[in-house]
Amino acid sequence: MNRKSIYLVCLTIFPFMVGSGVIYSVLSLYFAELGASKSQVGLIYTTGAIAAAVTAPLWGKASDRLGRRRVLLGSMGLFSMVFLGYALSTHYRQLFLVQVGEGIAWAALGASAMALIADLAPTEERGQAMGIYNTAWSIGWIVGPCLGGFLTDYLGFKPAFLICVGMTLGGMALGVLLLPRR
């Protein structure tokens, strides 16, 4: 297994995973602050899930045609815009469109990142490689929610979301520099 390449994918995705952990740990609270009822919060999330379900096969095909790296980096760019959309939203109705973008971004990330890991590992070591990737994912989600509570308590939602934009762009920059071309 080309461990170095696997670790570079993990390094690229880690800042985004921390940022997404920050945001998703407090997102429902933010939706409510923008006026969404509990039912509306559920509908907002459903919108994102529908967008992901509809676009996932398309992103898988795009990942095959355009390359895993391009789709992965594009998804991170889209996540940066989604996180910015959260920061700029002033009413919960705007969040439906942001969630469509988020669903599309999750579908692209899911299709490209796992395929890239599979491409980088020999068949007999793919499970181990995906385990390493999932560990990086999980550590990001261990750090992110703790940081999310802290940042939003002391800075507020919007500044915390803007920090996550920067983290995701930082991961994207690492990806441009470090990811193997596949």
C-alpha positions as CSV (number, residue, x, y, z in Angstrom):
1,M,0.0,0.0,0.0
2,N,1.2,3.5,-0.8
3,R,0.7,4.7,2.8
4,K,2.2,8.1,2.0
5,S,-0.5,8.8,-0.6
6,I,-3.2,7.6,1.8
7,Y,-1.9,9.8,4.6
8,L,-1.9,12.8,2.1
9,V,-5.5,12.2,1.3
10,C,-6.2,12.1,5.1
11,L,-4.2,15.3,5.7
12,T,-6.1,17.1,2.9
13,I,-9.5,16.0,4.2
14,F,-8.8,16.6,7.9
15,P,-9.2,20.4,8.1
16,F,-12.6,20.0,6.3
17,M,-13.6,17.3,8.7
18,V,-12.8,19.4,11.7
19,G,-14.8,22.3,10.1
20,S,-17.7,20.2,9.3
21,G,-17.7,18.8,12.9
22,V,-17.7,22.4,14.1
23,I,-20.7,23.3,12.0
24,Y,-22.8,20.2,12.2
25,S,-22.6,20.1,16.0
26,V,-24.4,23.4,16.3
27,L,-26.3,23.7,13.0
28,S,-29.7,22.9,14.3
29,L,-29.3,25.5,16.9
30,Y,-28.4,28.0,14.2
31,F,-31.4,27.0,12.1
32,A,-33.6,27.7,15.1
33,E,-31.9,31.0,15.8
34,L,-32.8,32.0,12.2
35,G,-36.4,31.2,12.9
36,A,-36.9,27.6,11.8
37,S,-39.3,25.4,13.8
38,K,-38.3,21.8,14.7
39,S,-40.3,20.6,11.7
40,Q,-38.7,23.1,9.4
41,V,-35.2,22.0,10.6
42,G,-36.1,18.5,9.6
43,L,-37.3,19.7,6.2
44,I,-34.1,21.7,5.7
45,Y,-32.0,18.6,6.3
46,T,-34.2,16.5,4.1
47,T,-33.6,18.9,1.2
48,G,-29.9,18.3,1.5
49,A,-30.3,14.5,1.7
50,I,-32.5,14.5,-1.4
51,A,-29.9,16.5,-3.3
52,A,-27.2,14.0,-2.2
53,A,-29.3,11.0,-3.2
54,V,-30.1,12.5,-6.7
55,T,-26.6,13.6,-7.5
56,A,-24.4,10.8,-6.0
57,P,-24.5,8.6,-9.1
58,L,-23.6,11.6,-11.2
59,W,-20.6,12.4,-9.0
60,G,-19.5,8.8,-9.1
61,K,-19.5,8.9,-12.9
62,A,-17.8,12.4,-12.9
63,S,-15.1,10.9,-10.6
64,D,-14.5,8.2,-13.1
65,R,-14.3,10.6,-16.1
66,L,-12.7,13.7,-14.6
67,G,-10.6,12.1,-11.9
68,R,-11.0,11.6,-8.2
69,R,-8.7,14.5,-7.3
70,R,-10.7,17.0,-9.3
71,V,-14.0,16.0,-7.9
72,L,-12.7,15.8,-4.3
73,L,-11.2,19.3,-4.6
74,G,-14.3,20.6,-6.2
75,S,-16.4,19.2,-3.4
76,M,-14.2,21.0,-0.9
77,G,-14.6,24.2,-2.9
78,L,-18.4,23.7,-2.8
79,F,-18.3,23.1,0.9
80,S,-16.5,26.4,1.4
81,M,-19.3,28.1,-0.4
82,V,-21.9,26.2,1.7
83,F,-20.2,27.2,4.9
84,L,-20.1,30.8,3.6
85,G,-23.8,30.4,2.8
86,Y,-24.5,29.5,6.4
87,A,-22.6,32.5,7.6
88,L,-24.4,34.9,5.3
89,S,-27.9,33.5,5.8
90,T,-30.3,35.8,7.6
91,H,-33.5,33.7,7.5
92,Y,-34.1,30.0,7.7
93,R,-35.7,29.9,4.2
94,Q,-32.3,30.7,2.7
95,L,-31.0,27.5,4.3
96,F,-33.0,25.3,1.9
97,L,-30.8,26.4,-1.0
98,V,-27.6,26.1,1.1
99,Q,-28.6,22.6,2.0
100,V,-29.0,21.7,-1.7
101,G,-25.4,22.8,-2.2
102,E,-24.4,20.8,0.9
103,G,-26.1,17.6,-0.3
104,I,-24.4,17.9,-3.7
105,A,-21.0,18.5,-2.0
106,W,-21.4,15.5,0.3
107,A,-22.3,13.3,-2.7
108,A,-19.2,14.5,-4.6
109,L,-17.0,14.0,-1.6
110,G,-18.3,10.6,-0.8
111,A,-18.0,9.4,-4.4
112,S,-14.5,10.7,-5.0
113,A,-12.7,10.3,-1.6
114,M,-13.5,6.6,-1.1
115,A,-12.8,5.9,-4.8
116,L,-9.4,7.7,-4.5
117,I,-8.5,5.6,-1.4
118,A,-9.5,2.4,-3.3
119,D,-7.4,3.5,-6.3
120,L,-4.4,4.1,-4.0
121,A,-4.5,0.7,-2.2
122,P,-4.0,-2.7,-3.7
123,T,-7.1,-4.9,-3.5
124,E,-5.9,-6.9,-0.5
125,E,-5.2,-3.7,1.5
126,R,-8.2,-1.6,0.6
127,G,-10.0,-2.3,3.9
128,Q,-7.0,-1.2,5.9
129,A,-6.6,1.9,3.7
130,M,-10.3,2.8,4.1
131,G,-9.9,2.3,7.9
132,I,-7.0,4.8,8.0
133,Y,-9.1,7.3,6.0
134,N,-12.1,6.7,8.3
135,T,-9.8,7.3,11.4
136,A,-8.9,10.7,10.0
137,W,-12.5,11.4,9.4
138,S,-13.5,10.4,12.9
139,I,-10.7,12.3,14.6
140,G,-11.9,15.4,12.7
141,W,-15.3,14.7,14.1
142,I,-13.9,14.3,17.6
143,V,-12.1,17.6,17.5
144,G,-14.8,19.5,15.5
145,P,-17.8,19.4,17.8
146,C,-15.7,20.3,20.9
147,L,-14.3,23.2,18.9
148,G,-17.8,24.1,17.6
149,G,-19.3,24.5,21.0
150,F,-16.4,26.6,22.1
151,L,-16.2,28.8,19.0
152,T,-20.0,29.5,18.9
153,D,-20.1,30.2,22.6
154,Y,-17.3,32.8,22.4
155,L,-17.5,34.1,18.9
156,G,-21.0,33.3,17.7
157,F,-22.3,31.2,14.8
158,K,-21.3,33.4,11.8
159,P,-17.6,33.9,12.8
160,A,-17.3,30.2,13.6
161,F,-18.7,29.3,10.2
162,L,-16.2,31.7,8.6
163,I,-13.4,30.0,10.4
164,C,-14.7,26.7,8.9
165,V,-14.6,28.3,5.4
166,G,-10.9,29.1,6.0
167,M,-10.2,25.6,7.3
168,T,-11.8,24.0,4.3
169,L,-10.0,26.2,1.9
170,G,-6.8,25.3,3.7
171,G,-7.5,21.6,3.2
172,M,-8.3,22.3,-0.4
173,A,-4.9,24.1,-0.8
174,L,-3.2,21.2,0.7
175,G,-5.0,18.9,-1.7
176,V,-3.9,21.0,-4.7
177,L,-0.3,20.7,-3.5
178,L,-0.2,17.2,-2.2
179,L,-2.9,14.9,-3.7
180,P,-1.8,12.4,-6.3
181,R,-3.2,13.1,-9.7
182,R,-5.9,10.5,-10.3
